[in-house]
Amino acid sequence: MEGNELGQKCTEAEIREEDKRIRQLRRLVDFSMAFIAQSRLTPEEARRVVQGVRHQAMALFPGKEETFELVYAPRFRRLIAEKFRLL
């Protein structure tokens, strides 16, 4: 069983809730990446989609901005660079 920020044991309910938030974020990221790839967006509109995803991620996981920047931001940057030939 994982511990929380204070080193205390997490309850099963807390673990289930975090798993639910992780799945929600993954679905949002997957949907947003597909939307950017398949839609006729401008680069600025695509960046606004990413900002919306970042905002929702921070609502789901407060204080985890660095994790978003390490895990998801590079995927979005790569997609936008490839789609708009910004390489």
Protein Blocks (a to p, Z undefined) as FASTA:
>chain_A
ZZdfkopacdfklmmmmmmmmmmmmmmmmmmmmmmmmmccdfklmmmmmmmmmmmmmmmm
ghilmmmmmmmmmmmmmmmmmmnopZZ
